[in-house]
Amino acid sequence: MISDVKNHLMESLGLPEEMLGEFVDSFMASFDESAAALQPFADGSAAPDWMEIRRITHTIKGYSDGVGAADLRALSDALNAAAHAEDAAACRSGAQAIVDLHARYRAEA
């Protein structure tokens, strides 16, 4: 997870190891924001807002691609498809999967 992100940043962008912290911190700040925005959809305290979920997943797509977080990108794509299909159950489980992944990334960061 975080190690995959660091490896991607070093290999794809040629970043030296001493610069990784800044990029990982920026990625995690974005992920923190997205996970917090998805939490109400994940725990069922808010009805799915299809447009908002699609906006969040579009944002996730951008930063997950940038750092090579393929696991996050895959979950985001699935959640985006569920929002396009207006599938409330799939949106709930997809949002929860991203929130859970966030917790695992946060534990490593």
C-alpha positions, 0 to 999 in steps of 0.5 A: 500500500504505502510502500507501493505508492513510494515505489511507484513515485521513485520508479515512475517519477524518479523521486529521491527517497527524501522527497517521498514524505511530501508526496505521501503526505499530500496523497494521504491528505486527499485520501483523508478528505475523500474517506471522510466525505464517503463515511456518511454513505458507508455507514448509511447515515446519508442517502446516496447522493449519486452526483456527489459520489461520482465527484468524489470518485473522480477526484480519487481517480486523479490522485490514486493514478498519480501515485500508483494506488491501484487498489484505491483506483479499482475500488473507486471505479467500482463505486463510480459504476455503482453511483452511475447505476444508482445502486444504493447497496453497492454504493454503501458497500463500495464506500465502506470498502474505500473507508476501510482501505483508508484505515489500512493506508493510514495505519501504514503512513 
